[in-house]
Amino acid sequence: MSIKAKLKERGKSLRGWALEHGYPPRTVQLVVQRWGQRTDRNPHGGIGRQIMAVLRHELGEE
């Protein structure tokens, strides 16, 4: 199941999640688009890695 679907299941949107956690919504959208389905690698660093770590932890994908 995709990250967007899991958030929707919890009654949240990607934009709502981003604002709730203090991230720019467009940045979160791009990070999820690029890295959301990948399991072989993590983002290279910085905010992308942080966003994916928080999202995966919150959605129980660790």
PyMOL Python script that loads the backbone (N, CA, C, O; Angstrom):
from pymol import cmd

cmd.read_pdbstr("""\
ATOM      1  N   MET A   1       0.852  -1.176   0.000  1.00  0.00           N
ATOM      2  CA  MET A   1       0.000   0.000   0.000  1.00  0.00           C
ATOM      3  C   MET A   1       0.899   1.241   0.000  1.00  0.00           C
ATOM      4  O   MET A   1       1.926   1.265   0.679  1.00  0.00           O
ATOM      5  N   SER A   2       0.523   2.243  -0.741  1.00  0.00           N
ATOM      6  CA  SER A   2       1.351   3.437  -0.864  1.00  0.00           C
ATOM      7  C   SER A   2       1.240   4.328   0.374  1.00  0.00           C
ATOM      8  O   SER A   2       0.326   4.183   1.185  1.00  0.00           O
ATOM      9  N   ILE A   3       2.173   5.231   0.495  1.00  0.00           N
ATOM     10  CA  ILE A   3       2.189   6.164   1.624  1.00  0.00           C
ATOM     11  C   ILE A   3       0.937   7.031   1.601  1.00  0.00           C
ATOM     12  O   ILE A   3       0.311   7.255   2.637  1.00  0.00           O
ATOM     13  N   LYS A   4       0.572   7.518   0.421  1.00  0.00           N
ATOM     14  CA  LYS A   4      -0.629   8.357   0.308  1.00  0.00           C
ATOM     15  C   LYS A   4      -1.870   7.592   0.752  1.00  0.00           C
ATOM     16  O   LYS A   4      -2.723   8.142   1.448  1.00  0.00           O
ATOM     17  N   ALA A   5      -1.975   6.325   0.354  1.00  0.00           N
ATOM     18  CA  ALA A   5      -3.137   5.511   0.727  1.00  0.00           C
ATOM     19  C   ALA A   5      -3.180   5.281   2.234  1.00  0.00           C
ATOM     20  O   ALA A   5      -4.249   5.316   2.843  1.00  0.00           O
ATOM     21  N   LYS A   6      -2.019   5.048   2.830  1.00  0.00           N
ATOM     22  CA  LYS A   6      -1.976   4.832   4.279  1.00  0.00           C
ATOM     23  C   LYS A   6      -2.359   6.095   5.038  1.00  0.00           C
ATOM     24  O   LYS A   6      -3.041   6.024   6.061  1.00  0.00           O
ATOM     25  N   LEU A   7      -1.927   7.245   4.546  1.00  0.00           N
ATOM     26  CA  LEU A   7      -2.311   8.505   5.186  1.00  0.00           C
ATOM     27  C   LEU A   7      -3.811   8.742   5.031  1.00  0.00           C
ATOM     28  O   LEU A   7      -4.481   9.156   5.977  1.00  0.00           O
ATOM     29  N   LYS A   8      -4.331   8.479   3.837  1.00  0.00           N
ATOM     30  CA  LYS A   8      -5.760   8.673   3.581  1.00  0.00           C
ATOM     31  C   LYS A   8      -6.597   7.781   4.493  1.00  0.00           C
ATOM     32  O   LYS A   8      -7.656   8.182   4.977  1.00  0.00           O
ATOM     33  N   GLU A   9      -6.101   6.557   4.718  1.00  0.00           N
ATOM     34  CA  GLU A   9      -6.765   5.615   5.615  1.00  0.00           C
ATOM     35  C   GLU A   9      -6.883   6.186   7.032  1.00  0.00           C
ATOM     36  O   GLU A   9      -7.826   5.882   7.763  1.00  0.00           O
ATOM     37  N   ARG A  10      -5.919   7.006   7.397  1.00  0.00           N
ATOM     38  CA  ARG A  10      -5.904   7.640   8.723  1.00  0.00           C
ATOM     39  C   ARG A  10      -6.591   9.005   8.725  1.00  0.00           C
ATOM     40  O   ARG A  10      -6.599   9.704   9.738  1.00  0.00           O
ATOM     41  N   GLY A  11      -7.165   9.376   7.582  1.00  0.00           N
ATOM     42  CA  GLY A  11      -7.898  10.630   7.493  1.00  0.00           C
ATOM     43  C   GLY A  11      -7.021  11.847   7.279  1.00  0.00           C
ATOM     44  O   GLY A  11      -7.423  12.967   7.592  1.00  0.00           O
ATOM     45  N   LYS A  12      -5.823  11.637   6.749  1.00  0.00           N
ATOM     46  CA  LYS A  12      -4.903  12.744   6.509  1.00  0.00           C
ATOM     47  C   LYS A  12      -4.534  12.786   5.034  1.00  0.00           C
ATOM     48  O   LYS A  12      -4.589  11.778   4.329  1.00  0.00           O
ATOM     49  N   SER A  13      -4.161  13.963   4.594  1.00  0.00           N
ATOM     50  CA  SER A  13      -3.622  14.112   3.244  1.00  0.00           C
ATOM     51  C   SER A  13      -2.116  14.322   3.372  1.00  0.00           C
ATOM     52  O   SER A  13      -1.607  14.588   4.460  1.00  0.00           O
ATOM     53  N   LEU A  14      -1.424  14.202   2.269  1.00  0.00           N
ATOM     54  CA  LEU A  14       0.018  14.432   2.278  1.00  0.00           C
ATOM     55  C   LEU A  14       0.311  15.879   2.674  1.00  0.00           C
ATOM     56  O   LEU A  14       1.230  16.151   3.447  1.00  0.00           O
ATOM     57  N   ARG A  15      -0.478  16.794   2.136  1.00  0.00           N
ATOM     58  CA  ARG A  15      -0.310  18.218   2.469  1.00  0.00           C
ATOM     59  C   ARG A  15      -0.575  18.463   3.950  1.00  0.00           C
ATOM     60  O   ARG A  15       0.179  19.175   4.613  1.00  0.00           O
ATOM     61  N   GLY A  16      -1.647  17.872   4.463  1.00  0.00           N
ATOM     62  CA  GLY A  16      -1.979  18.034   5.878  1.00  0.00           C
ATOM     63  C   GLY A  16      -0.896  17.482   6.783  1.00  0.00           C
ATOM     64  O   GLY A  16      -0.557  18.087   7.800  1.00  0.00           O
ATOM     65  N   TRP A  17      -0.349  16.322   6.409  1.00  0.00           N
ATOM     66  CA  TRP A  17       0.725  15.724   7.192  1.00  0.00           C
ATOM     67  C   TRP A  17       1.947  16.641   7.197  1.00  0.00           C
ATOM     68  O   TRP A  17       2.572  16.858   8.235  1.00  0.00           O
ATOM     69  N   ALA A  18       2.276  17.176   6.015  1.00  0.00           N
ATOM     70  CA  ALA A  18       3.441  18.058   5.885  1.00  0.00           C
ATOM     71  C   ALA A  18       3.297  19.287   6.777  1.00  0.00           C
ATOM     72  O   ALA A  18       4.224  19.644   7.504  1.00  0.00           O
ATOM     73  N   LEU A  19       2.152  19.922   6.721  1.00  0.00           N
ATOM     74  CA  LEU A  19       1.930  21.120   7.533  1.00  0.00           C
ATOM     75  C   LEU A  19       1.934  20.794   9.019  1.00  0.00           C
ATOM     76  O   LEU A  19       2.447  21.569   9.827  1.00  0.00           O
ATOM     77  N   GLU A  20       1.370  19.663   9.377  1.00  0.00           N
ATOM     78  CA  GLU A  20       1.325  19.220  10.773  1.00  0.00           C
ATOM     79  C   GLU A  20       2.733  19.009  11.342  1.00  0.00           C
ATOM     80  O   GLU A  20       2.971  19.229  12.530  1.00  0.00           O
ATOM     81  N   HIS A  21       3.656  18.584  10.483  1.00  0.00           N
ATOM     82  CA  HIS A  21       5.022  18.301  10.930  1.00  0.00           C
ATOM     83  C   HIS A  21       6.016  19.411  10.588  1.00  0.00           C
ATOM     84  O   HIS A  21       7.214  19.273  10.835  1.00  0.00           O
ATOM     85  N   GLY A  22       5.520  20.504  10.023  1.00  0.00           N
ATOM     86  CA  GLY A  22       6.373  21.662   9.762  1.00  0.00           C
ATOM     87  C   GLY A  22       7.241  21.576   8.515  1.00  0.00           C
ATOM     88  O   GLY A  22       8.240  22.287   8.403  1.00  0.00           O
ATOM     89  N   TYR A  23       6.867  20.711   7.575  1.00  0.00           N
ATOM     90  CA  TYR A  23       7.614  20.589   6.324  1.00  0.00           C
ATOM     91  C   TYR A  23       6.865  21.305   5.210  1.00  0.00           C
ATOM     92  O   TYR A  23       5.637  21.372   5.238  1.00  0.00           O
ATOM     93  N   PRO A  24       7.586  21.841   4.231  1.00  0.00           N
ATOM     94  CA  PRO A  24       6.914  22.435   3.072  1.00  0.00           C
ATOM     95  C   PRO A  24       6.163  21.343   2.295  1.00  0.00           C
ATOM     96  O   PRO A  24       6.758  20.326   1.938  1.00  0.00           O
ATOM     97  N   PRO A  25       4.871  21.539   2.031  1.00  0.00           N
ATOM     98  CA  PRO A  25       4.081  20.508   1.346  1.00  0.00           C
ATOM     99  C   PRO A  25       4.662  20.061   0.007  1.00  0.00           C
ATOM    100  O   PRO A  25       4.624  18.871  -0.305  1.00  0.00           O
ATOM    101  N   ARG A  26       5.189  20.968  -0.776  1.00  0.00           N
ATOM    102  CA  ARG A  26       5.745  20.597  -2.085  1.00  0.00           C
ATOM    103  C   ARG A  26       6.985  19.714  -1.918  1.00  0.00           C
ATOM    104  O   ARG A  26       7.200  18.787  -2.699  1.00  0.00           O
ATOM    105  N   THR A  27       7.790  20.003  -0.908  1.00  0.00           N
ATOM    106  CA  THR A  27       8.981  19.188  -0.649  1.00  0.00           C
ATOM    107  C   THR A  27       8.577  17.770  -0.277  1.00  0.00           C
ATOM    108  O   THR A  27       9.165  16.806  -0.765  1.00  0.00           O
ATOM    109  N   VAL A  28       7.575  17.641   0.587  1.00  0.00           N
ATOM    110  CA  VAL A  28       7.099  16.315   0.991  1.00  0.00           C
ATOM    111  C   VAL A  28       6.551  15.574  -0.218  1.00  0.00           C
ATOM    112  O   VAL A  28       6.809  14.382  -0.387  1.00  0.00           O
ATOM    113  N   GLN A  29       5.801  16.268  -1.056  1.00  0.00           N
ATOM    114  CA  GLN A  29       5.243  15.638  -2.258  1.00  0.00           C
ATOM    115  C   GLN A  29       6.358  15.096  -3.160  1.00  0.00           C
ATOM    116  O   GLN A  29       6.265  13.971  -3.652  1.00  0.00           O
ATOM    117  N   LEU A  30       7.392  15.880  -3.375  1.00  0.00           N
ATOM    118  CA  LEU A  30       8.497  15.447  -4.232  1.00  0.00           C
ATOM    119  C   LEU A  30       9.263  14.279  -3.618  1.00  0.00           C
ATOM    120  O   LEU A  30       9.625  13.337  -4.323  1.00  0.00           O
ATOM    121  N   VAL A  31       9.509  14.333  -2.317  1.00  0.00           N
ATOM    122  CA  VAL A  31      10.242  13.255  -1.642  1.00  0.00           C
ATOM    123  C   VAL A  31       9.455  11.953  -1.722  1.00  0.00           C
ATOM    124  O   VAL A  31      10.025  10.902  -2.013  1.00  0.00           O
ATOM    125  N   VAL A  32       8.157  12.012  -1.467  1.00  0.00           N
ATOM    126  CA  VAL A  32       7.327  10.800  -1.526  1.00  0.00           C
ATOM    127  C   VAL A  32       7.258  10.277  -2.958  1.00  0.00           C
ATOM    128  O   VAL A  32       7.285   9.067  -3.185  1.00  0.00           O
ATOM    129  N   GLN A  33       7.170  11.180  -3.911  1.00  0.00           N
ATOM    130  CA  GLN A  33       7.126  10.774  -5.320  1.00  0.00           C
ATOM    131  C   GLN A  33       8.417  10.050  -5.712  1.00  0.00           C
ATOM    132  O   GLN A  33       8.380   9.036  -6.410  1.00  0.00           O
ATOM    133  N   ARG A  34       9.552  10.574  -5.260  1.00  0.00           N
ATOM    134  CA  ARG A  34      10.848   9.993  -5.638  1.00  0.00           C
ATOM    135  C   ARG A  34      11.222   8.774  -4.814  1.00  0.00           C
ATOM    136  O   ARG A  34      11.825   7.839  -5.341  1.00  0.00           O
ATOM    137  N   TRP A  35      10.880   8.765  -3.536  1.00  0.00           N
ATOM    138  CA  TRP A  35      11.402   7.750  -2.622  1.00  0.00           C
ATOM    139  C   TRP A  35      10.346   6.888  -1.960  1.00  0.00           C
ATOM    140  O   TRP A  35      10.695   5.925  -1.278  1.00  0.00           O
ATOM    141  N   GLY A  36       9.076   7.192  -2.131  1.00  0.00           N
ATOM    142  CA  GLY A  36       8.020   6.491  -1.417  1.00  0.00           C
ATOM    143  C   GLY A  36       7.932   5.004  -1.677  1.00  0.00           C
ATOM    144  O   GLY A  36       7.641   4.238  -0.759  1.00  0.00           O
ATOM    145  N   GLN A  37       8.174   4.578  -2.895  1.00  0.00           N
ATOM    146  CA  GLN A  37       8.050   3.160  -3.246  1.00  0.00           C
ATOM    147  C   GLN A  37       9.371   2.401  -3.180  1.00  0.00           C
ATOM    148  O   GLN A  37       9.398   1.182  -3.346  1.00  0.00           O
ATOM    149  N   ARG A  38      10.454   3.112  -2.941  1.00  0.00           N
ATOM    150  CA  ARG A  38      11.768   2.455  -2.933  1.00  0.00           C
ATOM    151  C   ARG A  38      12.046   1.806  -1.591  1.00  0.00           C
ATOM    152  O   ARG A  38      11.849   2.410  -0.537  1.00  0.00           O
ATOM    153  N   THR A  39      12.499   0.589  -1.647  1.00  0.00           N
ATOM    154  CA  THR A  39      12.889  -0.103  -0.420  1.00  0.00           C
ATOM    155  C   THR A  39      14.371  -0.466  -0.445  1.00  0.00           C
ATOM    156  O   THR A  39      14.936  -0.876   0.568  1.00  0.00           O
ATOM    157  N   ASP A  40      14.992  -0.311  -1.613  1.00  0.00           N
ATOM    158  CA  ASP A  40      16.402  -0.671  -1.746  1.00  0.00           C
ATOM    159  C   ASP A  40      17.349   0.401  -1.221  1.00  0.00           C
ATOM    160  O   ASP A  40      18.484   0.097  -0.855  1.00  0.00           O
ATOM    161  N   ARG A  41      16.899   1.645  -1.179  1.00  0.00           N
ATOM    162  CA  ARG A  41      17.744   2.757  -0.745  1.00  0.00           C
ATOM    163  C   ARG A  41      16.913   3.787  -0.004  1.00  0.00           C
ATOM    164  O   ARG A  41      15.686   3.812  -0.095  1.00  0.00           O
ATOM    165  N   ASN A  42      17.614   4.635   0.731  1.00  0.00           N
ATOM    166  CA  ASN A  42      16.995   5.782   1.384  1.00  0.00           C
ATOM    167  C   ASN A  42      17.467   7.040   0.677  1.00  0.00           C
ATOM    168  O   ASN A  42      18.457   7.005  -0.054  1.00  0.00           O
ATOM    169  N   PRO A  43      16.768   8.159   0.886  1.00  0.00           N
ATOM    170  CA  PRO A  43      17.265   9.415   0.324  1.00  0.00           C
ATOM    171  C   PRO A  43      18.695   9.672   0.802  1.00  0.00           C
ATOM    172  O   PRO A  43      19.100   9.188   1.858  1.00  0.00           O
ATOM    173  N   HIS A  44      19.434  10.418   0.036  1.00  0.00           N
ATOM    174  CA  HIS A  44      20.858  10.606   0.283  1.00  0.00           C
ATOM    175  C   HIS A  44      21.162  11.427   1.533  1.00  0.00           C
ATOM    176  O   HIS A  44      22.257  11.312   2.083  1.00  0.00           O
ATOM    177  N   GLY A  45      20.262  12.218   1.976  1.00  0.00           N
ATOM    178  CA  GLY A  45      20.530  12.986   3.184  1.00  0.00           C
ATOM    179  C   GLY A  45      19.635  14.199   3.285  1.00  0.00           C
ATOM    180  O   GLY A  45      18.785  14.449   2.430  1.00  0.00           O
ATOM    181  N   GLY A  46      19.846  14.933   4.335  1.00  0.00           N
ATOM    182  CA  GLY A  46      19.123  16.171   4.529  1.00  0.00           C
ATOM    183  C   GLY A  46      17.656  15.962   4.834  1.00  0.00           C
ATOM    184  O   GLY A  46      17.264  15.003   5.498  1.00  0.00           O
ATOM    185  N   ILE A  47      16.862  16.882   4.333  1.00  0.00           N
ATOM    186  CA  ILE A  47      15.444  16.906   4.677  1.00  0.00           C
ATOM    187  C   ILE A  47      14.691  15.714   4.080  1.00  0.00           C
ATOM    188  O   ILE A  47      13.739  15.223   4.688  1.00  0.00           O
ATOM    189  N   GLY A  48      15.095  15.248   2.915  1.00  0.00           N
ATOM    190  CA  GLY A  48      14.431  14.093   2.297  1.00  0.00           C
ATOM    191  C   GLY A  48      14.527  12.855   3.167  1.00  0.00           C
ATOM    192  O   GLY A  48      13.542  12.141   3.353  1.00  0.00           O
ATOM    193  N   ARG A  49      15.704  12.603   3.696  1.00  0.00           N
ATOM    194  CA  ARG A  49      15.911  11.448   4.578  1.00  0.00           C
ATOM    195  C   ARG A  49      15.071  11.597   5.843  1.00  0.00           C
ATOM    196  O   ARG A  49      14.471  10.636   6.324  1.00  0.00           O
ATOM    197  N   GLN A  50      15.041  12.814   6.368  1.00  0.00           N
ATOM    198  CA  GLN A  50      14.271  13.077   7.586  1.00  0.00           C
ATOM    199  C   GLN A  50      12.771  12.871   7.345  1.00  0.00           C
ATOM    200  O   GLN A  50      12.091  12.244   8.157  1.00  0.00           O
ATOM    201  N   ILE A  51      12.266  13.393   6.243  1.00  0.00           N
ATOM    202  CA  ILE A  51      10.845  13.250   5.914  1.00  0.00           C
ATOM    203  C   ILE A  51      10.473  11.778   5.786  1.00  0.00           C
ATOM    204  O   ILE A  51       9.480  11.339   6.365  1.00  0.00           O
ATOM    205  N   MET A  52      11.252  11.017   5.040  1.00  0.00           N
ATOM    206  CA  MET A  52      10.936   9.599   4.845  1.00  0.00           C
ATOM    207  C   MET A  52      11.043   8.820   6.150  1.00  0.00           C
ATOM    208  O   MET A  52      10.253   7.907   6.388  1.00  0.00           O
ATOM    209  N   ALA A  53      12.002   9.163   6.992  1.00  0.00           N
ATOM    210  CA  ALA A  53      12.146   8.464   8.270  1.00  0.00           C
ATOM    211  C   ALA A  53      10.930   8.707   9.157  1.00  0.00           C
ATOM    212  O   ALA A  53      10.399   7.771   9.756  1.00  0.00           O
ATOM    213  N   VAL A  54      10.492   9.949   9.240  1.00  0.00           N
ATOM    214  CA  VAL A  54       9.330  10.279  10.075  1.00  0.00           C
ATOM    215  C   VAL A  54       8.068   9.639   9.506  1.00  0.00           C
ATOM    216  O   VAL A  54       7.270   9.072  10.253  1.00  0.00           O
ATOM    217  N   LEU A  55       7.883   9.723   8.198  1.00  0.00           N
ATOM    218  CA  LEU A  55       6.708   9.123   7.561  1.00  0.00           C
ATOM    219  C   LEU A  55       6.670   7.611   7.780  1.00  0.00           C
ATOM    220  O   LEU A  55       5.643   7.065   8.185  1.00  0.00           O
ATOM    221  N   ARG A  56       7.770   6.947   7.516  1.00  0.00           N
ATOM    222  CA  ARG A  56       7.801   5.486   7.667  1.00  0.00           C
ATOM    223  C   ARG A  56       7.617   5.070   9.118  1.00  0.00           C
ATOM    224  O   ARG A  56       6.958   4.069   9.399  1.00  0.00           O
ATOM    225  N   HIS A  57       8.190   5.824  10.034  1.00  0.00           N
ATOM    226  CA  HIS A  57       8.018   5.511  11.455  1.00  0.00           C
ATOM    227  C   HIS A  57       6.546   5.663  11.853  1.00  0.00           C
ATOM    228  O   HIS A  57       5.977   4.799  12.520  1.00  0.00           O
ATOM    229  N   GLU A  58       5.951   6.767  11.433  1.00  0.00           N
ATOM    230  CA  GLU A  58       4.559   7.049  11.783  1.00  0.00           C
ATOM    231  C   GLU A  58       3.592   6.043  11.159  1.00  0.00           C
ATOM    232  O   GLU A  58       2.564   5.716  11.752  1.00  0.00           O
ATOM    233  N   LEU A  59       3.919   5.557   9.974  1.00  0.00           N
ATOM    234  CA  LEU A  59       3.038   4.617   9.276  1.00  0.00           C
ATOM    235  C   LEU A  59       3.398   3.160   9.558  1.00  0.00           C
ATOM    236  O   LEU A  59       2.760   2.244   9.040  1.00  0.00           O
ATOM    237  N   GLY A  60       4.410   2.957  10.371  1.00  0.00           N
ATOM    238  CA  GLY A  60       4.789   1.604  10.759  1.00  0.00           C
ATOM    239  C   GLY A  60       5.458   0.803   9.663  1.00  0.00           C
ATOM    240  O   GLY A  60       5.263  -0.410   9.579  1.00  0.00           O
ATOM    241  N   GLU A  61       6.242   1.455   8.821  1.00  0.00           N
ATOM    242  CA  GLU A  61       6.905   0.777   7.705  1.00  0.00           C
ATOM    243  C   GLU A  61       8.368   0.482   7.979  1.00  0.00           C
ATOM    244  O   GLU A  61       9.095   0.117   7.055  1.00  0.00           O
ATOM    245  N   GLU A  62       8.812   0.623   9.182  1.00  0.00           N
ATOM    246  CA  GLU A  62      10.238   0.435   9.481  1.00  0.00           C
ATOM    247  C   GLU A  62      10.636  -1.005   9.387  1.00  0.00           C
ATOM    248  O   GLU A  62      11.800  -1.340   9.608  1.00  0.00           O
TER     249      GLU A  62
END
""", "prot")
cmd.dss("prot")
cmd.show_as("cartoon", "prot")
cmd.util.cbc("prot")
cmd.orient("prot")
